[in-house]
Amino acid sequence: MTAHPSDGSVEASGRMTGQVLVVDDDALVCKLLEARLGKHGFRVAWTTSAETALQRLDADAVDAIVSDVSMTGMSGLELCERVAENHPDIPVVVMTAYGTLDTAIGAIRAGAYDFVTKPVEIDVLVVALERALQHRRLRTEVAQLRRTVDDVAGFGDLLGTSTPMKRLYERLERTAISDAAVLILGESGTGKELVARALHRGGRRRGGPFVAVDCTAGPEALLECDLFGQSGGFTDAEREGAFQRASGGTLFLDEIGDLPSSVQPKLLLALQERIARPLGTDRAVPFDVRLIASTNRDLEASVEEGQFREDLYFWLNVIRIELPPLRARGGDILLLAQRFLDHHAQHVGKSVMGLASEAAARLLSYPWPGNVRELQNCIERAVALTLDERIGVDDLPEAVRAYRRSHVLLGGDDPSQFGTLEELERRYILQVMEAVGGHRTRAARILGLDRKTLYRKLGRYVAERRATS
């Protein structure tokens, strides 16, 4: 029989509490901790034996354990090992009178979540327990999330088995259960809206609406009306804004980097006050949304150049998710190509089974500046044109067929073939910029340069090109 813990609870103050089992062979210590932890909202049971503690785990609901290290009979470290083996979801906070690094390392290796030193400072122990219970609660929610995801091959409608995508899935699973604002960064065509919808479906607001607003669409006045709504006049009916329509769910602001500067302060004020003010009225309309924004722009550079408000950027950039470009996903290219092939072949009623080996090689070598969207269009075209059961090279678009990789190479023995160090640096920097889709902040990280140095070099290259043209 196993315990059925309650995963802790949250007080009105926002502090995590729960059922704590104290294990110490000194009954006075147990009673003292029972009294002090009780004042902080924890429900406390105690025992002076590690063996008895293990028995109670099989019968009682326990959210966390506080255990001494040195006890008669079974030690606290052995108790940690047994709990980690049989009840891995229950965190253990260890108390040690020694406080040495070796003791701490031994406790963590034995499976302890954290450790505190004796004599125990109750505030320190309370913080350790709150962290342990929060960690446990999040682990439980992530486990539940994994069981409810329909597409076990990925996350939502995302597909891929490459290392960058596996890292992305892990990040999305942790992010979905939060209500914090999310900023999704990625090149055009990488699937930013797919990610936003997957976060919505995997989160607590899945039963609410998902409302998407394209920040590049239409004139500024129309965008403001779409965001905040408009009060009805004598002839016009009142129009609800996106904040109202998304209340209780998720609001997705696509391509937030293109938001007009005149709208940025109004958006910031709405987010700070959690109130939308429809155009044509002073009426305040409260809303409750989870905000997800996306952009293919380098927002940090836009902030430095004065094109995007820094305070709005910080408000949006609570959880940052960077989507990998398709060229960095390796074999995912063929996995996605096959999915698109099957879909479009079925749609047009053609018996197209797969890719010829040479066509597959061309797909893998092409850099896909348009990412997944470009790949889908490529396969749709190839399925429409092919006369065979397998897509061949001739069925692919000219850009894919004719592409040849260009690299900065050093080779040969003829000194005349070498360029100057400055020229090699210029070519390499421009090659990296092309590889990251013009994202200067990311390129600076790859090159090991600060952004200002990179901007200065890029500015010089542009000036040199203009002078010679």
Secondary structure, DSSP 8 states (H G I E B T S, - for coil): --------EE-TTS-EE-EEEEE-S-HHHHHHHHHHHHHTT-EEEEES-HHHHHHHHHHS--SEEEEESS-SSS-HHHHHHHHHHH-TTS-EEEEESS--HHHHHHHHHTT-SEEEESS--HHHHHHHHHHHHHHHHHHHHHHHHHHH-S-TTEETTEE--SHHHHHHHHHHHHHHT--S-EEEE--TTS-HHHHHHHHHHHSTTTTS-EEEEETTSS-HHHHHHHHHEE---SSS--EE-HHHHTTTSEEEEETGGG--TTTHHHHHHHHHHTEE--BT----EE---EEEEEESS-HHHHHHTTSS-HHHHHHH-SEEEE---GGGSTTHHHHHHHHHHHHHHHHHT----EE-HHHHHHHHHS--TTHHHHHHHHHHHHHHH--SSEE-GGGS-HHHHH---------SS-GGG---HHHHHHHHHHHHHHHTTT-HHHHHHHHT--HHHHHHHHHHHHHHHHHH-
